[in-house]
Amino acid sequence: MKVLKANEAQYKKLNGFENLPYRLSFIKDANDNWIVGENVLKCDGFFKIMDKLKELEVIDYNPKKDE
């Protein structure tokens, strides 16, 4: 599965963005990366930040061992 990876600056700028009822929330993967699902690119609720979301790096999902 592919996910979007944010660097620290991107994370700080985008995490918590709200366009109710939508809210963008990143999580950490096993490599300590801030990630969010690619589905946000198809969500109209994030149209205001779509250009920033498209700048995020696409990587393979690496779940934590306890997941």
C-alpha positions in Angstrom: 0.0 0.0 0.0 1.2 3.5 -0.8 1.1 6.4 1.6 2.1 10.0 1.6 5.2 11.0 3.7 5.6 14.5 5.1 8.9 16.0 6.3 8.8 17.8 9.6 8.0 21.2 8.1 5.2 19.8 5.9 3.8 17.9 8.9 3.7 21.1 11.1 2.0 23.0 8.3 -0.6 20.5 7.3 -1.4 18.3 10.3 -4.7 19.2 11.9 -6.0 21.1 8.8 -9.8 21.2 9.1 -12.5 21.8 6.6 -15.4 20.3 8.6 -16.3 17.5 8.7 -12.8 16.7 7.3 -9.6 16.8 9.4 -6.1 15.9 8.3 -4.2 13.7 10.8 -0.8 12.2 10.2 0.5 9.1 12.0 4.0 7.6 12.5 5.1 4.5 10.6 7.7 1.9 11.7 10.5 4.2 10.2 9.3 7.2 12.3 7.9 8.9 9.2 4.9 11.2 9.3 2.4 9.5 6.9 -1.2 9.9 5.7 -3.2 7.7 3.3 -3.2 8.6 -0.4 -7.0 8.8 -0.3 -6.7 12.4 0.9 -5.7 13.3 -2.7 -9.3 12.2 -3.8 -11.1 14.0 -1.0 -12.8 17.3 -1.9 -12.6 18.4 1.7 -8.9 19.0 1.3 -9.1 21.1 -1.9 -7.7 24.2 -0.1 -4.4 22.4 0.5 -4.4 20.0 -2.4 -1.3 21.6 -4.0 0.7 21.0 -0.7 -0.6 17.4 -0.4 0.6 16.7 -4.0 4.1 17.8 -2.9 4.3 14.9 -0.3 6.5 12.0 -1.1 4.8 8.7 -2.1 6.3 5.7 -0.2 5.3 2.1 0.7 3.5 1.8 4.0 5.7 0.2 6.7 3.5 -0.6 9.7 4.7 -0.7 13.2 5.3 -4.2 14.5 2.3 -4.0 16.9 -0.2 -3.2 14.1 
